[in-house]
């Protein structure tokens, strides 16, 4: 696989699809065709923004079939977005987090219109009526700050306009997939508009259940979303207010037995890496048993946000961004434990978050310019996760529930930040930034057993507390950035930077000895420390041969300390998760992309990326005394080599319409996923996935019809894997195909 990728690099001259996508942003372009982005909290051209980032316009998202967060990985270098249980897990350049619980935080921030979305389960919705998506690679510790050791994904939705427009889009495909989006925008005059958009997304499970099942899998996705926006330009005031609502239904079953992918003879052996099986797609997707319990969710999330900016003077602007969000989750699920025990579980919870940000930008048009601001975030949640029988009765005879009622769980973050740029010359720019963050986290919860009567032998009550889950801790950190960029005459931008990132620490289940029932931990066992990352990066964004060839490249090195890693444990025959700090890790890499037009009406683009993400010092051990030296072993979801090649051919017709064909292939070397509960690594071999689209677009793009097939090879790749009591694999989508169509009014 390595030689295949190196050959692709030589042939394609480090081409990448991302540049081509970035050129397609129709409503937000300068005359040069550059997409306008807001990665620096102000509007800049992508080619003039000294950050390693990818920007994809609405047209680019549609053409590449990106309709949710998981699909982004196909078109963004060094990005992996997978489902981890019922949540989204984002990995950028090997930096990630596996703790998607109410007390955990992601290492890569997910934002909607600049608003941080804390819970990974809320990141599963579809992209609809989106203006563009921006993915920033590397720590963003000054302007964004909260939990951005890996980078961030920012979804920017379309703003209301003072004119009438409407659009309807639909997708229909195999697995009974359907995606319908409608949008209507009405101009109110005086620069104001109101915009309503709605989306329905459904798809059956790609897992195959055997005939005669009591409970059908049904739709894996069944999401209804809507968004109402009001705003525009009211004199000097620019503002938008958005309200949104989404209901997520469908099956929660997205895992199969570990033995579907890895040899049964090599799994669940401490310190021995399992052997990957080369099998058919149908064999990978076979559930292997029939559901004995229902599996379905009914989650609702909604919120309101506002953004306003106003020029105080000719050189000073003030911007406010605020939001309130609430999520109610309710589901029933079946867990396959010990390889054969089908155990029901019930989860209920509610989550609320508030965020406020005030920024003051100054020096517009002056040699010294920048911004200062303050940020406030507060999250509060309560939940209960109840594992029923037969597991509960294994822990204590006659028990009917083994449960984790937690709440309130609180997180508060306060920050002050500043970033300033000085134009040494019109071409040479020096940037410095700093951010001080204070985080408070706390939880009041417990682990309990439920009994049918008060005559239980465990404690003589229907509810018996096994132990309290009580913790509170504060963390502080100052992060900073230094950067230098230069507009190279006749070529483009060259830049270099040193930046730092920070993610707050947290706590595990349990409590300090003497604090209450079942408390038996010391502080070092209960709490884990913040993780930090220092990134060194340099890059270029050049236009060659008179602008006919666009070439971008970046080289980076990370020093990564106190990584927060998950370890699954079995306590009293029940699964628990322990978060611990690893030693240190290093990440080195090169990213390249380019695009050119090899002949008339054609666009060739592609790229090659090399990433060496590995532990430099990490020696995990188990309570049994067994240990393994992980030094030199790869970080999760970080293949050493990845590449993309894309060719688009446009055929204009005499009527003014045109036909467009695109083929894009992603190539990846092997990657690994660790399991610290057994001190092992799961290996996913290298693969290729190729997509093809053929579109007819009417004159002025008034309507279109597109046929598509994704993952032509039907390559089934592992998204996550776990051994032990719940030995399962989550896999990414197999081959999908169908048709898309849409019309504008």
C-alpha positions in Angstrom: 0.0 0.0 0.0 2.9 2.4 0.8 4.3 1.9 -2.7 0.9 2.5 -4.3 0.6 5.8 -2.5 4.1 6.9 -3.3 3.4 6.1 -6.9 0.2 8.1 -6.8 2.3 11.0 -5.4 4.7 10.8 -8.3 1.9 10.6 -10.9 -0.5 13.2 -9.3 2.2 15.6 -8.1 0.6 15.7 -4.7 -2.8 16.6 -5.9 -5.8 17.0 -3.6 -9.5 17.3 -4.0 -9.9 19.8 -1.2 -8.6 22.7 -3.3 -11.1 22.0 -6.0 -13.9 22.0 -3.5 -12.8 25.3 -2.0 -13.1 27.0 -5.4 -16.8 26.3 -5.7 -18.3 28.7 -3.1 -20.5 30.8 -5.4 -22.0 33.2 -2.9 -18.9 33.9 -0.9 -16.2 34.4 -3.5 -13.9 37.2 -4.5 -13.3 37.9 -8.2 -10.3 35.6 -8.1 -12.5 32.6 -7.3 -11.1 32.3 -3.8 -13.6 31.2 -1.2 -14.1 33.6 1.8 -13.6 32.0 5.2 -13.9 33.1 8.8 -11.3 30.8 10.4 -9.6 33.8 12.0 -12.9 35.2 13.3 -12.9 37.7 10.4 -13.5 37.4 6.7 -10.4 36.4 4.7 -9.6 34.7 1.5 -8.7 31.0 1.9 -5.5 31.5 -0.1 -4.5 34.3 2.2 -5.3 32.6 5.5 -2.1 31.3 7.2 -3.7 28.2 8.7 -3.8 24.6 7.6 -7.5 24.3 6.8 -10.0 23.0 4.3 -13.1 24.9 3.2 -15.9 23.3 1.3 -18.8 25.3 -0.3 -22.4 24.2 -0.5 -21.9 23.2 -4.1 -18.8 21.2 -3.2 -20.7 19.4 -0.4 -23.4 18.4 -2.8 -21.1 17.3 -5.6 -19.1 15.1 -3.2 -22.1 13.7 -1.4 -21.2 15.1 2.0 -24.4 15.3 4.0 -23.3 14.9 7.6 -20.2 15.0 9.7 -19.2 11.4 9.0 -18.9 12.1 5.3 -16.4 14.9 5.7 -13.5 12.4 6.1 -13.6 11.5 2.4 -12.6 15.0 1.3 -10.6 16.5 4.2 -6.9 15.5 4.7 -6.0 13.7 8.0 -9.5 13.8 9.3 -11.4 10.7 10.6 -15.0 11.0 11.8 -16.6 7.9 13.0 -19.5 6.8 15.2 -18.4 5.7 18.7 -21.6 4.1 20.1 -24.3 6.7 19.8 -21.9 9.7 19.4 -19.5 11.1 16.8 -15.8 10.8 17.3 -13.5 13.2 15.5 -9.8 12.6 15.0 -7.5 15.1 13.3 -3.9 14.1 12.6 -4.2 11.3 15.1 -5.4 13.5 18.0 -8.7 12.4 19.3 -10.8 11.5 22.4 -12.7 8.3 23.1 -14.8 9.6 26.0 -18.2 10.6 24.7 -19.9 10.5 28.1 -21.5 13.4 30.0 -18.2 14.1 31.8 -15.9 13.9 28.8 -14.9 16.4 26.2 -13.8 15.9 22.6 -10.3 16.9 21.5 -11.6 18.4 18.3 -14.2 21.0 18.7 -17.4 20.9 16.7 -19.1 24.2 16.0 -22.3 25.4 14.3 -22.1 29.0 13.2 -19.2 29.5 15.6 -21.2 28.0 18.6 -19.4 25.1 20.4 -21.5 22.0 20.5 -20.4 20.1 23.6 -22.1 16.7 23.3 -20.8 14.3 20.6 -24.3 12.8 20.3 -25.6 16.2 19.1 -23.2 16.2 16.1 -24.9 13.4 14.2 -27.5 15.6 12.3 -27.5 16.2 8.6 -25.9 19.2 6.9 -28.7 21.2 5.2 -28.9 24.8 3.8 -25.2 25.1 4.6 -23.1 27.9 3.1 -19.8 26.1 3.7 -17.9 23.9 6.1 -14.5 24.9 7.5 -12.1 22.3 9.0 -9.1 23.7 10.9 -6.2 21.3 11.6 -4.0 21.8 14.6 -4.7 23.5 18.0 -6.8 26.6 17.9 -5.9 27.7 21.4 -6.3 31.5 21.2 -9.4 32.4 19.1 -11.4 29.3 19.8 -9.8 27.8 22.8 -12.2 25.3 24.3 -11.0 21.7 23.6 -9.2 22.3 20.4 -6.0 20.3 20.8 -6.8 18.5 17.5 -8.5 21.3 15.6 -12.2 22.1 14.8 -15.0 21.6 12.4 -17.3 24.6 11.9 -20.6 24.3 10.0 -21.7 27.7 8.6 -25.3 27.8 7.7 -26.8 30.1 5.1 -27.9 33.6 6.3 -31.2 35.2 5.4 -31.2 37.6 2.5 -33.4 40.6 1.4 -34.8 38.8 -1.6 -37.0 35.8 -2.5 -35.4 32.5 -3.2 -36.4 28.9 -2.7 -34.9 25.5 -3.3 -35.9 21.8 -3.0 -33.3 18.9 -3.0 -33.8 15.2 -2.7 -31.7 12.1 -2.6 -32.9 8.5 -2.9 -30.7 5.4 -2.7 -30.1 1.9 -1.7 -30.8 0.8 1.9 -34.1 2.8 1.4 -32.1 6.0 1.9 -33.9 9.3 1.5 -32.8 12.8 2.1 -35.2 15.7 1.4 -34.4 19.4 2.0 -36.5 22.4 1.5 -35.6 26.1 1.8 -37.5 29.3 1.4 -36.1 32.8 1.9 -38.3 35.9 1.9 -37.0 39.5 1.7 -38.6 41.9 4.2 -37.1 45.1 2.8 -34.6 47.5 4.3 -31.9 44.8 4.1 -33.8 42.2 6.2 -34.9 38.7 5.4 -36.4 35.6 7.0 -35.3 32.1 6.0 -36.9 28.7 6.8 -35.1 25.4 6.0 -36.1 21.8 6.8 -34.5 18.4 6.3 -35.6 14.8 6.6 -32.9 12.1 6.5 -33.5 8.3 6.7 -31.6 5.2 5.9 -32.0 1.5 6.9 -29.3 -0.3 8.9 -26.4 -1.7 6.9 -26.2 -4.6 9.4 -27.9 -7.9 8.3 -30.2 -9.5 10.9 -31.2 -13.1 10.3 -34.8 -14.1 9.4 -37.4 -14.6 12.1 -36.3 -11.8 14.4 -38.8 -10.6 17.1 -37.5 -7.0 16.7 -36.7 -5.5 13.3 -33.7 -3.2 12.9 -35.7 -0.7 10.9 -34.2 2.6 10.0 -30.8 3.3 11.4 -31.2 7.0 10.7 -34.5 8.8 10.9 -33.9 12.5 11.5 -36.2 15.5 11.1 -34.6 18.9 11.4 -35.7 22.5 10.8 -34.2 26.0 11.2 -35.7 29.5 11.1 -33.4 32.5 10.7 -34.1 36.2 10.7 -31.6 39.0 10.1 -29.7 41.1 7.7 -28.1 44.5 7.5 -30.0 47.2 9.5 -27.9 50.2 8.8 -24.5 49.6 10.3 -25.8 46.7 12.4 -25.4 43.2 10.9 -27.2 40.5 12.8 -28.9 37.1 12.5 -31.1 35.2 15.0 -31.5 31.4 14.4 -33.8 28.9 16.1 -33.5 25.2 15.3 -35.1 21.9 16.2 -34.3 18.3 15.4 -35.7 14.9 16.3 -33.5 11.9 16.0 -35.1 8.5 15.8 -33.9 5.1 14.5 -32.1 2.0 15.8 -29.1 2.3 18.1 -27.7 -1.0 16.9 -24.6 -0.1 14.9 -22.2 -2.9 16.1 -21.5 -6.5 15.2 -19.4 -9.1 17.0 -15.7 -8.6 17.2 -15.2 -12.1 15.6 -16.8 -10.8 12.4 -13.5 -8.8 11.7 -10.9 -10.5 13.9 -9.9 -14.1 14.3 -11.7 -15.6 17.4 -8.5 -17.4 18.3 -6.6 -14.1 18.7 -9.1 -11.9 20.5 -9.4 -11.2 24.2 -5.7 -12.2 24.7 -3.9 -9.6 26.8 -0.9 -8.1 24.9 -1.6 -10.0 21.6 -2.8 -7.9 18.7 -5.8 -9.6 17.0 -5.6 -10.9 13.4 -7.8 -9.1 10.9 -10.0 -11.4 8.7 -10.3 -10.9 5.0 -14.0 -11.7 4.4 -16.9 -10.6 2.2 -18.9 -7.5 2.9 -21.9 -9.6 3.8 -19.9 -11.6 6.4 -18.7 -8.5 8.0 -22.2 -7.1 8.3 -23.8 -10.2 9.7 -25.3 -9.6 13.1 -25.0 -13.3 13.9 -28.1 -13.4 16.2 -31.6 -12.0 16.4 -32.5 -9.1 18.7 -34.2 -10.2 21.9 -34.9 -6.6 23.0 -35.9 -3.4 21.2 -33.3 -0.9 20.0 -34.6 2.6 19.3 -33.9 6.2 20.2 -36.1 9.3 20.4 -33.8 12.3 20.9 -34.8 15.9 20.6 -32.4 18.9 20.5 -33.2 22.5 20.0 -31.7 25.9 20.5 -31.5 29.6 19.7 -28.5 31.6 18.8 -27.8 35.2 17.9 -24.9 37.0 16.3 -24.5 40.7 15.9 -21.7 43.1 14.8 -21.5 46.9 14.8 -18.8 49.3 13.8 -18.1 51.6 16.8 -15.7 53.7 14.8 -14.0 53.5 11.4 -11.5 51.1 12.8 -13.2 49.4 15.7 -16.0 46.7 15.5 -17.8 44.9 18.2 -19.3 41.4 17.7 -21.5 39.3 20.0 -22.3 35.6 19.6 -24.6 33.9 22.1 -26.6 30.7 22.3 -28.8 28.4 24.4 -29.2 24.7 23.5 -31.1 21.8 25.1 -31.1 18.1 24.3 -33.5 15.5 25.6 -32.3 11.9 25.1 -34.3 8.7 25.5 -33.6 5.3 24.2 -33.8 1.6 24.7 -31.0 -0.7 23.5 -29.6 -4.2 23.6 -26.1 -4.9 24.6 -24.3 -8.1 23.6 -22.2 -9.0 26.6 -19.7 -11.9 27.1 -20.3 -12.8 23.5 -23.7 -14.3 24.0 -25.7 -12.5 26.7 -28.3 -10.2 25.2 -28.9 -7.5 27.8 -31.5 -4.7 27.7 -30.5 -1.2 28.7 -32.4 2.1 29.0 -30.9 5.6 28.8 -32.6 8.9 29.6 -31.0 12.3 30.0 -31.2 16.0 29.4 -28.4 18.4 28.6 -28.4 22.2 28.6 -25.6 24.5 27.4 -25.2 28.3 27.3 -22.4 30.1 25.6 -21.6 33.8 25.3 -18.7 35.5 23.4 -17.9 39.2 23.0 -15.1 40.3 20.6 -13.7 43.7 19.8 -11.7 44.0 16.6 -9.5 47.0 16.0 -7.1 48.6 13.6 -8.9 47.8 10.3 -6.7 49.1 7.5 -3.9 49.9 10.0 -0.5 48.2 10.3 -1.4 47.0 13.8 -4.7 45.2 13.9 -6.3 42.4 15.9 -9.1 41.5 18.3 -9.7 41.0 22.0 -12.6 39.2 23.7 -14.1 37.2 26.5 -15.9 33.8 26.4 -18.3 32.1 28.8 -19.6 28.5 28.6 -21.9 26.6 30.9 -23.2 23.1 30.6 -25.5 21.2 33.0 -26.8 17.7 32.5 -28.6 14.9 34.4 -29.1 11.3 33.2 -29.6 7.7 34.1 -28.2 4.6 32.3 -29.9 1.4 33.5 -28.6 -2.0 32.6 -31.2 -4.6 33.3 -31.1 -8.4 33.6 -29.4 -10.8 33.2 -26.4 -8.5 34.0 -27.9 -7.0 37.1 -28.5 -10.4 38.7 -24.9 -11.4 38.1 -23.8 -8.5 40.2 -26.3 -9.3 43.0 -28.9 -12.1 43.1 -32.5 -11.0 42.4 -31.4 -7.5 41.2 -33.4 -6.1 38.3 -31.3 -3.1 37.4 -27.7 -2.0 37.5 -27.8 1.8 37.1 -25.9 5.0 36.9 -28.1 8.0 37.9 -25.9 11.0 37.5 -26.7 14.6 38.0 -26.2 17.4 38.1 -23.1 17.2 36.0 -21.7 20.7 35.5 -19.0 22.3 33.4 -18.2 26.0 33.3 -15.5 27.6 31.2 -14.4 31.2 31.3 -11.7 32.7 29.0 -10.2 36.0 27.9 -8.2 36.2 24.7 -6.4 38.5 22.4 -4.7 38.1 19.0 -2.8 40.9 17.3 -1.1 41.1 13.8 1.5 43.7 12.9 2.2 44.4 9.3 6.0 44.8 9.3 5.7 45.5 5.6 2.7 45.2 3.3 3.9 41.7 2.5 5.3 40.5 5.9 2.9 40.0 8.9 3.7 39.0 12.4 0.9 37.5 14.7 0.8 36.9 18.4 -2.1 35.5 20.4 -2.8 34.5 24.0 -5.8 33.0 25.9 -6.3 32.4 29.6 -8.9 29.7 30.4 -10.5 28.7 33.7 -12.5 25.5 33.8 -14.7 24.2 36.6 -16.2 20.6 36.5 -18.3 18.8 39.0 -20.7 15.8 39.3 -23.0 14.4 41.9 -24.1 10.9 41.0 -24.1 7.3 42.2 -24.0 3.6 41.1 -27.1 1.7 42.3 -28.7 -1.7 42.2 -32.5 -2.0 41.9 -34.5 -4.8 43.5 -38.2 -5.8 43.0 -38.9 -5.6 46.7 -37.5 -4.0 49.8 -36.4 -7.4 51.1 -33.2 -7.5 49.1 -30.3 -9.1 50.7 -27.9 -6.4 49.4 -29.2 -3.5 51.6 -32.8 -4.2 52.6 -34.3 -1.7 50.1 -35.5 -1.5 46.6 -32.7 0.9 45.7 -29.2 0.1 47.0 -26.3 2.5 46.6 -23.1 0.7 45.7 -21.0 3.8 45.6 -21.2 7.5 45.1 -19.8 9.3 42.0 -18.9 12.6 43.5 -16.1 14.9 42.2 -15.3 18.5 41.7 -12.1 20.1 40.3 -10.9 23.3 38.6 -8.3 23.7 35.9 -6.5 26.7 34.4 -4.2 27.2 31.4 -2.7 29.9 29.3 -2.3 29.0 25.6 -0.6 31.1 23.0 0.4 31.4 19.4 3.2 33.0 17.4 3.0 33.2 13.6 4.7 34.8 10.7 3.4 34.9 7.1 4.7 36.5 3.9 3.1 37.2 0.6 5.7 35.9 -1.8 5.6 38.1 -4.9 4.2 36.3 -7.9 3.6 33.0 -5.9 1.3 33.4 -2.9 1.4 32.9 0.8 4.1 31.3 3.0 3.6 31.0 6.7 5.0 29.5 9.9 3.6 29.2 13.4 4.0 27.8 16.9 0.8 27.3 18.8 -0.5 25.5 21.9 -3.7 23.8 22.8 -5.3 22.6 26.0 -8.2 20.3 27.1 -9.4 20.4 30.7 -8.9 17.4 32.9 -11.8 15.5 34.6 -12.7 12.6 36.9 -13.7 9.0 36.8 -16.5 7.1 38.5 -16.2 6.9 42.3 -15.3 9.2 45.2 -12.5 10.0 47.7 -12.2 7.7 50.7 -14.4 8.9 53.6 -16.8 11.0 51.5 -19.7 8.5 51.6 -21.0 5.1 50.6 -18.5 3.0 48.6 -15.9 5.7 48.5 -12.4 4.2 48.3 -10.3 6.2 45.9 -7.5 8.7 46.4 -7.2 11.8 44.3 -4.7 10.4 41.8 -7.2 7.5 41.0 -10.3 9.7 40.8 -8.9 12.7 38.8 -7.0 13.0 35.6 -5.1 16.0 34.3 -5.5 18.3 31.3 -3.9 17.3 28.1 -1.7 19.8 26.2 -0.3 20.0 22.8 2.4 22.3 21.2 2.3 22.4 17.4 5.1 23.7 15.0 3.8 24.2 11.5 5.0 25.8 8.2 3.3 25.9 4.9 2.7 27.5 1.5 -0.3 28.4 -0.6 1.0 29.0 -4.1 -0.4 29.7 -7.5 2.0 28.6 -10.3 2.1 29.0 -14.1 0.1 32.2 -14.0 -2.5 30.8 -11.7 -3.1 27.6 -13.8 -1.8 25.4 -11.0 -2.6 25.8 -7.4 -0.4 24.1 -4.9 -0.6 24.0 -1.1 1.7 22.2 1.3 2.3 22.1 5.0 4.7 20.4 7.4 4.0 20.0 11.1 5.4 18.6 14.3 3.4 18.0 17.5 4.6 17.6 21.1 1.6 15.9 22.8 1.5 15.5 26.6 -0.9 13.9 29.1 -3.2 12.4 26.5 -6.6 11.4 28.0 -7.1 7.8 27.1 -10.0 5.4 27.9 -9.6 2.0 29.5 -12.6 -0.4 29.8 -12.7 -2.3 33.0 -14.9 -5.1 34.4 -15.9 -4.4 38.1 -18.4 -6.7 39.8 -19.1 -8.3 36.3 -20.1 -4.9 34.9 -18.3 -2.7 32.4 -16.8 0.6 33.6 -14.6 3.2 31.8 -11.4 4.6 33.4 -9.8 7.7 31.9 -6.1 8.0 32.4 -3.3 10.3 31.2 -0.8 8.7 28.9 2.8 9.7 28.8 3.8 11.7 25.7 3.3 11.4 21.9 4.9 12.9 18.8 3.1 13.6 15.5 5.1 14.5 12.4 3.6 15.0 9.0 3.4 16.6 5.5 0.2 17.5 3.7 0.1 18.5 0.1 -2.7 19.4 -2.4 -2.9 20.9 -5.8 -5.2 21.4 -8.7 -4.9 22.1 -12.4 -6.8 22.0 -15.7 -5.2 19.4 -17.9 -7.5 20.1 -20.8 -10.5 22.2 -21.7 -13.4 22.1 -19.1 -11.5 19.6 -17.0 -10.2 19.8 -13.4 -7.6 17.4 -12.0 -6.9 17.6 -8.3 -5.6 15.4 -5.5 -3.0 15.1 -2.8 -0.8 12.9 -0.7 -0.4 13.1 3.1 2.1 11.5 5.4 1.5 11.3 9.1 3.7 9.7 11.7 1.7 9.8 14.9 3.1 7.6 17.7 3.6 7.3 21.4 7.1 8.4 22.6 6.5 7.3 26.2 3.6 5.3 27.4 3.6 2.1 29.5 0.0 1.2 30.5 -0.6 -1.6 32.9 -3.6 -3.6 34.2 -4.7 -4.4 37.8 -3.4 -7.9 37.2 0.2 -6.5 36.9 0.4 -7.1 33.2 1.8 -4.2 31.1 3.0 -3.4 27.7 5.4 -0.7 26.3 3.5 1.3 23.7 6.5 3.6 22.8 6.7 3.8 19.1 3.2 2.4 18.5 0.7 4.5 16.4 -2.0 6.7 17.7 -5.6 5.9 16.9 -7.1 6.5 13.4 -3.8 7.8 12.0 -2.7 6.1 8.8 0.8 6.9 7.8 -0.2 7.5 4.1 -3.4 8.8 2.6 -4.1 10.2 -0.8 -6.9 11.5 -3.0 -7.2 11.9 -6.8 -10.2 13.5 -8.4 -11.0 14.3 -12.1 -14.0 16.4 -13.1 -15.1 16.8 -16.7 -17.6 19.4 -17.7 -19.4 19.2 -21.1 -21.3 22.4 -22.1 -24.4 21.9 -24.2 -25.9 24.3 -26.8 -28.9 24.9 -24.6 -26.8 26.4 -21.9 -27.1 23.3 -19.7 -24.1 21.1 -19.1 -23.2 17.6 -18.1 -20.6 17.0 -15.4 -18.8 13.8 -14.5 -16.5 13.3 -11.5 -14.5 10.4 -10.2 -12.7 10.6 -6.9 -10.6 8.0 -5.2 -9.3 8.0 -1.6 -6.4 5.7 -0.8 -5.3 4.9 2.8 -2.6 2.7 4.3 -3.3 0.7 7.4 -4.4 2.4 10.6 -4.8 1.2 14.2 -7.2 1.5 17.1 -6.0 0.8 20.7 -7.8 -1.2 23.4 -6.1 -0.5 26.7 -8.3 -3.0 28.6 -6.4 -5.8 26.9 -3.2 -3.7 25.9 -3.7 -4.4 22.2 -4.0 -2.7 18.8 -6.7 -3.5 16.3 -5.4 -3.2 12.7 -7.5 -2.0 9.7 -5.6 -2.9 6.5 -5.1 -0.3 3.8 -7.9 0.3 1.3 -9.2 2.4 -1.5 -12.7 3.9 -1.8 -13.8 5.4 -5.1 -16.9 7.6 -5.8 -18.4 8.5 -9.1 -21.1 11.1 -10.0 -22.7 12.0 -13.3 -24.8 15.2 -13.3 -27.1 17.1 -15.7 -27.3 20.7 -14.7 -29.9 22.9 -16.5 -29.2 26.5 -17.7 -28.0 28.7 -14.9 -28.2 25.7 -12.6 -31.9 26.1 -12.2 -32.3 22.4 -11.6 -30.1 19.3 -11.7 -30.2 15.5 -11.7 -27.3 13.5 -10.5 -26.6 9.8 -10.3 -24.0 8.6 -7.8 -22.2 5.6 -6.4 -19.9 5.9 -3.3 -17.4 3.3 -2.3 -17.5 1.4 -5.6 -15.1 -1.2 -4.2 -17.5 -1.9 -1.3 -14.6 -1.7 1.1 -15.8 -2.4 4.7 -13.5 -0.5 7.1 -13.5 -0.6 10.9 -14.6 2.6 12.7 -14.0 1.4 16.2 -13.4 -1.9 18.0 -13.5 -3.2 21.6 -12.6 -6.4 23.3 -13.6 -7.8 26.6 -17.1 -7.9 28.1 -18.7 -6.1 25.1 -16.4 -7.3 22.2 -17.8 -5.5 19.2 -16.9 -3.6 16.0 -18.5 -0.5 14.4 -17.9 -0.3 10.7 -18.2 2.5 8.1 -20.8 2.5 5.3 -20.5 -0.1 2.5 -21.3 0.7 -1.1 -24.2 3.2 -1.6 -25.7 4.4 -4.7 -28.7 6.4 -5.9 -29.9 9.7 -7.4 -30.0 13.3 -6.3 -32.1 16.0 -7.8 -33.0 19.6 -7.0 -34.6 22.8 -8.3 -34.2 26.5 -7.5 -36.9 29.1 -7.6 
